[in-house]
Amino acid sequence: MQGRSLRSGAVHHYIDREDKQPRSEELPGDRVLAFLHTAIREHAPSLFRAATSARASWLIGHLLFDQPFTSSILGFRFILRTGIRMEECVHPPSWYTTPRRLFERQIRYWECRPLDPDPSAVVSPADSRVVIGTLCENSLVCLKNKLFRFDELFGPKHEWRHTFSGGDCAIFRLTPEKYHYNHTPVSGMVVDQFQIDGLYNSCNPGAAVHLATPFSKNLRFVTIIDTDLPGGSEVGKVAMIEVVALGVGDVVQCYSRFRYEDPVPVEVGLFLEKGLPKSLFRPGSSTTLLLFEPGRVRFDADLYQNQMSDRATSRLTIGFGIPLMETEVRVRSRIGTRAAKPGIAFKSGRVGVGAAKQGSHVVP
């Protein structure tokens, strides 16, 4: 583990993007996960492998999400405590008879998650908590070999390591109560799509620190999008990597051009329009990574400023020893733009002179 030691039960905070205030996060099963990813992993590795296998993840998912709400471990109190807004849902409340139906819910995103109108915008793929950074070793916010090992991330597809080497990245963590559809962050054509087998480690921030590089060890689905085409977002090639977690058994590729109607599998040659539903995590919490070629995007300045905040405690910052305060973002909201204007640079951790104006962006 990098950085300082991390004890189970340590408070974890994130920044609400709308009001810029820190919020504390309740981490379900925190002590159990800490025990699993420390004592069990170190002293009973075969048991740890069994606990993070596909079979164990399916069983956990079934017990938590497939029982009727009247007998479920979660129950209706979970809905009330997490503040899920039922009025956003496509289906009426009576339709949600199990936690799985609730976690796989469809929302009226065309009403409650407006798409940023800027054609140069890169948008969030999910309702999530995000950290941004770079794959450059000399950067203050280099995420390489922190939450993932770059040389493992694409599995046997070594050619994509060359494409994205030294590029920029954003990591979106979906918590259990979130809307679990991923939407397309850019417009472009699918030029590669593949699955890499792996484990089902938890994406809990504490577990992520103990494991050091979980996102390149878990089962994941990789989509490479070429945006330098007519109608594309013109930000180069983008890798969208959907990572499963403990209790999440699958990622269903189900791209829809209009709301959720007539979903089609995501395959090579398919043109994706920005902001539309692309895939569904089944079910629970997990993570989506976006990787960009060097110099093609500028992240929004407020995400960088929030990440550098010392107003609250982040387990990721403590564990890895670099600024990793997450920002809560909404799906289809802007996280950056194509690199076309001067902006703010990731250097020593200070914001560049003359760049701290509203609407300026971050250059990793």
SVG drawing of the C-alpha trace seen along z (x, -y; Angstrom):
<svg xmlns="http://www.w3.org/2000/svg" viewBox="-47 -36 56 58">
<polyline fill="none" stroke="black" stroke-width="0.4" points="0.0,0.0 1.3,-3.4 1.1,-6.6 0.2,-6.4 -1.5,-3.5 -5.3,-3.4 -7.4,-2.1 -10.9,-0.6 -13.6,-3.0 -11.7,-6.1 -14.0,-8.8 -14.2,-9.3 -15.4,-12.6 -16.1,-13.9 -17.0,-17.3 -20.5,-18.1 -20.0,-19.8 -23.2,-21.9 -22.6,-23.6 -18.8,-22.9 -19.2,-21.6 -17.6,-18.4 -19.9,-15.5 -19.2,-12.4 -19.8,-9.0 -21.2,-5.9 -19.4,-2.9 -21.6,0.3 -19.8,3.3 -16.7,1.3 -15.2,3.4 -16.0,6.7 -14.4,5.5 -11.3,4.3 -11.0,7.7 -11.3,9.5 -8.8,7.3 -6.2,7.4 -6.2,10.3 -7.9,12.8 -5.9,11.8 -2.6,11.9 -3.1,15.1 -5.6,17.1 -5.1,16.3 -7.1,19.2 -10.1,18.1 -9.6,14.6 -9.6,15.8 -12.8,17.8 -14.5,14.7 -13.7,12.5 -14.6,15.1 -17.4,14.9 -19.4,17.5 -19.1,15.6 -20.0,12.3 -23.1,13.9 -24.2,15.3 -23.7,12.0 -25.6,10.2 -28.5,12.7 -28.7,12.5 -28.6,8.7 -30.6,7.8 -32.9,10.5 -35.1,11.0 -38.4,9.0 -38.0,5.8 -40.2,7.2 -37.5,9.8 -34.4,8.2 -31.4,7.4 -31.5,3.9 -35.2,3.1 -37.0,-0.2 -35.0,-2.0 -32.1,-1.9 -34.1,-3.9 -34.9,-6.5 -31.4,-6.7 -29.7,-7.1 -32.1,-9.7 -32.9,-7.9 -35.4,-10.2 -38.2,-7.9 -39.8,-10.8 -36.9,-10.5 -37.6,-6.9 -39.3,-5.8 -41.4,-3.1 -43.8,-3.8 -42.8,-3.0 -44.9,0.2 -42.7,1.7 -39.7,1.8 -40.3,5.0 -36.7,6.0 -33.4,4.1 -32.2,5.3 -35.0,3.6 -34.2,0.4 -30.5,0.6 -31.1,1.3 -33.6,-1.5 -34.1,-3.6 -34.5,-7.4 -35.9,-10.2 -32.4,-11.4 -33.6,-13.6 -35.4,-15.6 -33.4,-15.3 -29.8,-14.9 -29.6,-17.5 -26.7,-17.0 -24.1,-19.8 -24.8,-21.6 -21.1,-22.5 -20.1,-20.3 -16.5,-20.3 -17.6,-19.0 -16.6,-15.6 -19.3,-14.5 -19.5,-12.2 -20.5,-8.7 -22.3,-8.1 -23.8,-9.5 -20.6,-9.0 -17.7,-10.4 -14.7,-11.3 -11.0,-11.8 -8.9,-13.1 -5.3,-12.8 -2.6,-11.9 -0.4,-8.9 2.8,-11.1 5.2,-10.0 6.3,-13.5 2.8,-14.9 1.4,-15.6 -1.7,-13.7 -0.3,-10.8 -2.7,-7.9 -0.5,-5.4 0.2,-2.4 -2.1,-3.9 -5.6,-2.6 -4.5,-0.5 -1.4,0.8 -1.2,-0.7 0.7,2.2 -2.1,4.6 -5.1,2.4 -5.6,3.5 -4.6,7.1 -3.1,8.7 -4.0,5.7 -0.6,4.1 -1.2,1.7 -3.5,-0.4 -0.9,-0.9 1.2,-2.8 -1.8,-4.9 -2.7,-6.1 0.8,-6.2 1.4,-9.6 -2.2,-10.5 -4.9,-11.7 -7.6,-9.8 -10.7,-10.1 -12.0,-7.5 -15.8,-7.4 -16.8,-5.5 -20.5,-4.4 -21.8,-3.9 -24.7,-1.4 -27.5,-3.9 -26.5,-5.4 -28.2,-5.1 -26.2,-2.3 -26.4,-3.0 -23.2,-4.2 -23.7,-6.8 -21.4,-7.7 -18.9,-10.5 -18.1,-11.4 -19.3,-10.9 -17.3,-8.5 -17.0,-5.1 -16.2,-1.9 -12.8,-0.6 -12.2,2.1 -14.2,3.8 -13.1,6.7 -13.5,8.3 -10.6,9.0 -11.3,11.7 -10.4,11.0 -11.6,10.9 -14.5,9.2 -12.7,7.0 -14.6,4.3 -14.4,0.7 -14.8,-0.6 -12.0,-3.3 -10.5,-1.5 -10.3,1.8 -8.9,-0.1 -6.1,-1.4 -5.3,2.0 -5.2,3.7 -3.4,0.7 -4.3,1.5 -7.8,3.2 -9.1,1.7 -6.5,3.6 -7.2,6.9 -11.0,7.0 -13.1,8.3 -13.5,5.4 -15.0,4.4 -13.0,2.2 -14.4,0.0 -12.1,-2.1 -13.8,-5.0 -12.3,-7.0 -13.7,-10.5 -11.7,-12.1 -14.4,-11.3 -17.2,-13.4 -19.7,-13.9 -17.2,-12.9 -16.1,-14.9 -12.5,-15.4 -10.7,-14.4 -8.7,-11.5 -9.2,-8.0 -10.9,-7.4 -10.8,-4.2 -13.9,-3.6 -13.3,-0.8 -16.1,0.6 -14.9,2.5 -17.0,4.9 -16.9,5.2 -17.9,7.5 -21.6,8.2 -21.6,7.0 -21.8,10.0 -21.9,8.4 -21.9,5.3 -24.6,5.5 -23.8,3.6 -27.1,2.0 -26.7,-1.2 -29.9,-3.0 -30.3,-5.9 -33.5,-7.1 -34.1,-6.9 -33.9,-3.1 -35.7,-1.9 -34.4,0.8 -31.0,1.4 -28.2,2.9 -24.9,4.5 -21.8,2.3 -19.7,3.7 -16.9,2.6 -18.2,0.2 -21.0,-1.2 -21.2,-5.0 -22.0,-6.2 -23.6,-9.6 -22.6,-11.5 -24.8,-11.3 -26.8,-8.2 -27.2,-5.0 -24.4,-2.5 -24.2,0.1 -25.7,1.3 -23.8,2.6 -25.6,5.6 -26.0,4.6 -24.3,2.8 -21.4,0.4 -18.5,0.3 -16.2,-1.9 -15.8,-3.4 -12.4,-4.6 -11.9,-7.0 -8.4,-7.3 -7.5,-9.9 -4.5,-10.4 -1.9,-12.9 -2.9,-16.5 -6.4,-16.0 -8.6,-17.0 -8.7,-19.7 -10.5,-18.8 -12.7,-21.5 -10.8,-23.6 -13.3,-23.0 -12.6,-19.2 -8.9,-19.9 -9.5,-22.4 -11.9,-20.1 -9.4,-17.3 -6.7,-19.4 -9.0,-20.4 -7.7,-19.9 -11.1,-20.8 -12.0,-17.2 -10.5,-13.7 -10.3,-11.3 -9.2,-7.7 -7.7,-7.8 -5.6,-10.9 -4.4,-9.3 -3.7,-5.9 -1.9,-6.9 -0.3,-10.1 -1.5,-12.3 -4.5,-14.7 -7.5,-12.4 -10.6,-14.2 -13.5,-13.0 -16.1,-15.3 -19.7,-14.1 -20.8,-14.5 -24.0,-13.8 -24.2,-11.7 -24.1,-13.9 -22.6,-16.9 -19.4,-18.4 -16.1,-17.2 -13.8,-18.8 -13.5,-19.9 -11.3,-19.2 -7.8,-20.8 -8.2,-23.9 -7.6,-26.8 -5.0,-27.7 -5.9,-26.4 -4.5,-25.2 -1.6,-22.8 -1.0,-19.9 2.5,-20.7 3.6,-21.2 0.0,-21.3 -0.4,-25.1 -2.9,-26.6 -1.2,-28.3 -1.0,-32.1 -3.8,-33.8 -5.9,-30.7 -8.2,-30.8 -11.1,-32.3 -14.6,-30.9 -14.9,-28.4 -11.1,-27.7 -10.0,-24.1 -7.3,-21.8 -4.5,-20.5 -3.1,-17.4"/>
</svg>
